[in-house]
């Protein structure tokens, strides 16, 4: 059996927006109001879980 290994490289230009304190509080309020855990809330908002507090 012969195996072929390929290396795929992709360059993604991702800019991470830092939220103002007001925006952070708005996200926290909306998250709590919706009764979701953080992960589903972040997915709905199109943001990564690790940047919830950024």
N, C-alpha and C positions, 0 to 999 in steps of 0.2 A: 504494500500500500504506500502510495506516495502522497506526502503532505505538501501543501503550498501555503506559505505564510505571506500575508500581505500587510503592509503597514499603511494605515490610513491616517492622514494628518489633516485636520481642519483648523482653520484659523477663524475664530469667532471674535468679533469685536463687540464686547458687551460693556455697556456703561452702567454702572450701578448708581442709581439716584439716591442720595442721602435725603432723608425726610427732615423737615423742620420739626421743632418740638410740637407745633400745632398739628402738623400732618401726622406725627406719631400718635398724638392723643386721639385724633380723629379715627385712625386705624384701630386703636385699642378700644375706643368706644363702640365702633361698628362691629368689631369682632365679638365683644361681650354682648352686645344687643342681639346679634344673630344666634348666639348660643352654640357656636361651632368651636371645635378645637382649633388651635392656631394653624395646623397644617392645611385643613380644608379651606379655611378662610384665606390663607395665602394663595392657594391654588385658584380660588375664585377671583382674587384680585390681580392675578398674574405676577405675583412676586414670590421670591424664594423664601422658604421658611427661615433660613439663616439671616435674612435681611429684614425680618419683621420689626426689629427695634432700631434699624439703621436710619 
